[in-house]
Amino acid sequence: MNQKIQRSLSPFNSKLKLKGFNAFQIESDGAETRVYSRKDFYKICLTTGKSIINYSDKSYAQEGTILFFGNPHIPYSWETISTEYQGYTCLFSEDFFHQGERTESLLKSPLFRLDGTPILQISEQQRLLLNDIFEKMIAEQNSDYAFKDDLIRNYIHLIFHEALKMKPSENFVHHKSGASRLTTVFMELLERQFPIETPTSPLQLKTAQDYASALSVHVNSLNRAIKEITGKPTSAHIAERILSEAKAMLQHTDWNISEIAFALGFEYPSYFNNFFKKHTGTNPKSLRVETN
């Protein structure tokens, strides 16, 4: 019989989820940046050193000081080349930062868009200014001030506005066609929604429209690109990945079927049962019995 497991969050990620924000010096963060759930948090980094950043389908060879904006909906990776590397990082959830239309417009600015520029080259004068803002954020998060969250949000807004005034870097190496680029990002974003960590944190992106909104493109453009490159509609890829996750959850967790249905974004267990039977010819309970 397969051993049942419960998927759990790391202590760091649990704490970050609870607060919705964390700021720290990169040189002293230990393993923290390697374990946080990137699908949940926006990221701003001020770093000095040498590295290669892969963002969507672009690569950027960086040396000196840069300001980087990471969108949880767009895949990126970071390879550090320097033996000495220093700077600051802040992570924040959309719920922590959300304060209305002004916030929404900032999160949809060129700093975070798929076709935007997430990396800015920073002068020494700008570095000193931004260092001071990060230091203030770190100090505030450790303070007892009753309105520190509001103050931290103001500091994040200040970083945004300083960045929007700067000239974006033009050293990206572009590759792939527009359709291929969009398909690659969609597929990586789809995969990054999984695994589902707890029954109480349901799948957020469930439809082609959800993914199009997350990527700031029109749903028709997304559907055309996916169909052109893969030969299958966007909805088929989403359904296949949800089905794969459903099978894994039925086989490797002790969550009941109602919990699995909710975690996968189904409003009612009957909807999940119908979905599962349509794609497999059997019901979820039968698969669970067969694997025990």
MIZA-271198 format. One line per field, with one value per residue (C-alpha): residue number from 1; x, y, z; chain. Coordinates in steps of 0.001 Angstrom, whole numbers, always signed. Each point is the difference from the previous one (the first is absolute). Layout:
n	(NUM, ...)
px	(X, ...)
py	(Y, ...)
pz	(Z, ...)
chain	(A, ...)
//
This chain:
n	(1, 2, 3, 4, 5, 6, 7, 8, 9, 10, 11, 12, 13, 14, 15, 16, 17, 18, 19, 20, 21, 22, 23, 24, 25, 26, 27, 28, 29, 30, 31, 32, 33, 34, 35, 36, 37, 38, 39, 40, 41, 42, 43, 44, 45, 46, 47, 48, 49, 50, 51, 52, 53, 54, 55, 56, 57, 58, 59, 60, 61, 62, 63, 64, 65, 66, 67, 68, 69, 70, 71, 72, 73, 74, 75, 76, 77, 78, 79, 80, 81, 82, 83, 84, 85, 86, 87, 88, 89, 90, 91, 92, 93, 94, 95, 96, 97, 98, 99, 100, 101, 102, 103, 104, 105, 106, 107, 108, 109, 110, 111, 112, 113, 114, 115, 116, 117, 118, 119, 120, 121, 122, 123, 124, 125, 126, 127, 128, 129, 130, 131, 132, 133, 134, 135, 136, 137, 138, 139, 140, 141, 142, 143, 144, 145, 146, 147, 148, 149, 150, 151, 152, 153, 154, 155, 156, 157, 158, 159, 160, 161, 162, 163, 164, 165, 166, 167, 168, 169, 170, 171, 172, 173, 174, 175, 176, 177, 178, 179, 180, 181, 182, 183, 184, 185, 186, 187, 188, 189, 190, 191, 192, 193, 194, 195, 196, 197, 198, 199, 200, 201, 202, 203, 204, 205, 206, 207, 208, 209, 210, 211, 212, 213, 214, 215, 216, 217, 218, 219, 220, 221, 222, 223, 224, 225, 226, 227, 228, 229, 230, 231, 232, 233, 234, 235, 236, 237, 238, 239, 240, 241, 242, 243, 244, 245, 246, 247, 248, 249, 250, 251, 252, 253, 254, 255, 256, 257, 258, 259, 260, 261, 262, 263, 264, 265, 266, 267, 268, 269, 270, 271, 272, 273, 274, 275, 276, 277, 278, 279, 280, 281, 282, 283, 284, 285, 286, 287, 288, 289, 290, 291, 292)
px	(+0, +1303, +1113, -2164, +1834, -1004, +1578, +1251, +1586, +3518, +150, +1247, -2774, -2643, +1209, +120, -3530, -1230, +1538, -185, +3314, +3655, +3128, +3582, +3618, +983, +3392, -1679, -3125, +1418, -2353, -3041, -131, +261, -3070, -2664, -2908, +615, -3522, -1396, +2364, +1261, +3704, +2220, +3777, +2743, +3249, +3644, +2059, +144, -2808, -2147, -3754, -2403, -3404, -2694, +1807, +2665, +3470, +1905, +3688, +317, +3045, -111, -3132, -3491, -3583, -2076, -3781, -1316, -3603, -1406, -1811, +3113, +2734, +3516, +3247, +3166, +3555, +2562, +3460, +1834, +1789, -1138, -3632, -2004, -3197, -3586, -3176, -3636, -2824, -3645, -3342, -2594, -2376, +2559, +631, -3487, -1492, -2223, +430, +3314, +1587, -1487, +1440, +3463, -95, -955, +2735, +2942, +1921, -2106, -1510, +961, +1089, +1450, +3408, +547, +3685, +1453, +3666, +606, +2479, +1896, -2221, -3123, +1458, +504, -3575, -1450, +2245, -1508, -3562, +724, +1641, -3084, -2270, +2089, -38, -3773, -863, +1826, -1618, -3105, -1504, -3753, -117, +3269, -1703, -1317, +3456, +1630, -2510, +964, +3667, -855, -1932, +3045, +2242, -2487, -77, +3777, +269, -2583, +2049, +3108, +986, -521, +2877, +314, +2374, -2572, +627, -3345, -834, -3015, -3004, -2788, -2247, +2800, +951, -3567, -461, +3192, -1011, -3534, +1275, +2456, -2637, -2438, +2554, +867, -3546, +799, +288, -2911, +1472, -3071, -3712, -773, +2054, -1965, +1245, -324, +572, -2593, -988, +1625, -1319, +1673, +3379, -451, -752, +3026, +2229, -1631, -981, -3378, -1439, -400, +3716, +874, -2304, +1384, +3600, -595, -1924, +2628, +2939, -1505, -2960, -2255, -2196, +994, -2873, +1253, +3417, -1626, -2349, +2833, +2135, -2901, -776, +3632, +8, -3317, +1408, +3091, -2109, -2284, +2994, +2397, -2022, -2620, -2157, -3624, -1545, -1851, +3290, +1705, -2877, +169, +3813, -199, -2474, -3284, -2893, -1734, +1289, -2571, +1689, +3330, -1530, -1493, +3306, +1972, -2420, -80, +3776, +663, -3210, -90, -645, +2589, -1087, +615, +3561, +727, -1308, +2055, +3242, -492)
py	(+0, +3445, +2051, +3074, +3272, +3501, +2805, +2660, +3423, +817, +2022, +3019, -229, -486, +3151, +1931, -1095, +1139, +3475, +459, +1878, -505, +2085, -1002, +452, -2485, -693, -1226, -1715, -3537, -2383, +2266, +1062, -3636, -1218, +2698, -747, +2196, -564, +2067, +2959, +2985, +637, +3085, -445, +2584, -1852, +745, -2729, -2085, -2324, -1297, +504, -1972, +1698, -1528, -579, +2675, -259, +2814, -55, +2437, +1548, +2874, +1103, -747, +252, -3074, -471, -3578, -774, -3251, -631, +147, -2664, +1160, -1421, +1564, -1322, +1745, +231, +2192, -1393, +3153, +989, +2424, +1989, -149, -1900, +562, -2443, +938, -1538, +1769, -116, +1785, +2693, +428, +3388, +717, +1261, +1752, -3272, -1965, +2438, -324, -3801, +200, +2519, -872, -1107, -3164, -557, -2911, +2427, +2497, +583, -1519, +960, +3475, +976, +2069, +2836, +450, +2916, -2045, -2966, +2082, +1287, -3488, -1479, +2472, -988, -3710, +629, +1912, -2855, -2521, +2216, +525, -3677, -634, +2945, +155, +2927, -620, +1269, -1498, -1915, +3261, +1544, -3012, +240, +3649, -1008, -2556, +2687, +2266, -2686, -422, +3686, +350, -2936, +1357, +3196, -1956, -1061, -3767, -2254, -862, -2928, -2779, -2832, -772, -3307, -1932, +1267, +1809, -3088, -2272, +2444, +269, -3775, -594, +2434, -1422, -3570, +967, +2054, -2918, -2372, +2446, -146, -3501, -1880, +1205, +477, -144, -761, +3525, +1701, -741, +373, +3638, -166, -2363, +1319, +1390, +3427, -315, -695, +2742, +2503, -1140, +451, +3328, -1211, -369, -3498, -257, +690, -2647, -2575, +679, -328, -3229, -1575, +1042, -1412, -3098, -887, -105, +2683, +1728, -1617, -3479, +668, +1324, -2983, -2494, +1574, +137, -3644, -986, +1788, -1581, -3483, +809, +1340, -3035, -2335, +1829, +2019, -849, +2990, -988, +451, +3161, +1558, -986, +1410, +3330, +154, -445, +2854, -1886, +1655, -3304, -3614, -1016, +2355, -1668, -3468, +928, +1498, -3052, -2483, +1934, -241, -3466, -1968, -697, +1949, +1258, -2443, -2958, +1131, +411, -3507, -1506, +1514, -1094)
pz	(+0, -842, +2955, +547, +476, +965, -1978, +2349, -286, +1142, +3258, -1964, -2567, +2702, +1754, -3253, -901, +3388, -251, -3772, +62, +825, -609, +700, -1047, -2689, +1535, +3189, -1312, +141, -1790, +168, -3642, -1075, +1856, -285, -2330, -3022, -1308, +2870, +349, -1917, +486, -116, +160, +205, -666, -673, -1620, -3166, -1032, -2845, +274, -2191, -104, -2193, -3321, +630, +1504, +1622, +920, +2896, +1620, +2457, +1838, -1315, +1175, -892, +83, +113, -919, +1482, -3285, -2185, +305, +785, +1325, +1376, -336, +2217, -1577, +2546, +3017, +1826, -283, +2097, +101, +1218, -790, +870, -675, +206, -880, -2090, +2972, +2191, -2575, -1437, +763, -3002, -3558, +670, +1104, -2887, -2529, +1546, -72, -3690, -795, -2325, +3107, +265, -3463, -2232, -2719, +2464, +1530, +3450, +294, +461, +150, +3141, +497, +3250, +1005, -692, +1891, +3130, -169, -493, +2699, +2426, -975, +439, +3372, +1121, -1085, +1928, +3083, -201, -347, +3268, +1803, +2200, -1896, -391, -3598, -1235, -2840, -1441, +289, -1690, -2858, -407, -239, -2700, -1883, +266, -1536, -2855, -770, +166, -2413, -2427, -307, -1014, -3502, -424, -927, -3691, +389, -286, -2440, -1642, -1622, -1295, -1885, +1807, -65, +1200, +2742, +1257, -124, +1972, +2706, +180, +355, +2733, +1810, -215, +1481, +2763, +1376, +1264, +2270, +2096, +3469, +2229, -451, +1203, -2744, -3174, -3550, -1046, -3765, -1489, -3422, -3118, +1001, +3422, -1623, -2586, +2759, +2014, -3058, -982, -3487, -1686, +321, -3794, -445, +2560, -1610, -3482, +1179, +1943, -2880, -2559, +1942, +1665, -2188, +3076, +1564, +3223, +1882, -917, +1543, +3171, +267, -552, +2732, +2464, -761, +573, +3341, +957, -576, +2072, +2853, -27, +109, +2301, +2509, +2590, -917, -546, -3431, +1011, +1160, -3258, -2044, +1862, -219, -3779, -339, -318, +1803, +709, +232, -2633, -2499, +727, -360, -3380, -1175, +1117, -1575, -3273, -352, +1480, -360, +3731, +3185, +2518, +2713, -2303, -748, +3712, +740, -2828, +1295, +3634)
chain	(A, A, A, A, A, A, A, A, A, A, A, A, A, A, A, A, A, A, A, A, A, A, A, A, A, A, A, A, A, A, A, A, A, A, A, A, A, A, A, A, A, A, A, A, A, A, A, A, A, A, A, A, A, A, A, A, A, A, A, A, A, A, A, A, A, A, A, A, A, A, A, A, A, A, A, A, A, A, A, A, A, A, A, A, A, A, A, A, A, A, A, A, A, A, A, A, A, A, A, A, A, A, A, A, A, A, A, A, A, A, A, A, A, A, A, A, A, A, A, A, A, A, A, A, A, A, A, A, A, A, A, A, A, A, A, A, A, A, A, A, A, A, A, A, A, A, A, A, A, A, A, A, A, A, A, A, A, A, A, A, A, A, A, A, A, A, A, A, A, A, A, A, A, A, A, A, A, A, A, A, A, A, A, A, A, A, A, A, A, A, A, A, A, A, A, A, A, A, A, A, A, A, A, A, A, A, A, A, A, A, A, A, A, A, A, A, A, A, A, A, A, A, A, A, A, A, A, A, A, A, A, A, A, A, A, A, A, A, A, A, A, A, A, A, A, A, A, A, A, A, A, A, A, A, A, A, A, A, A, A, A, A, A, A, A, A, A, A, A, A, A, A, A, A, A, A, A, A, A, A, A, A, A, A, A, A, A, A, A, A, A, A)
//
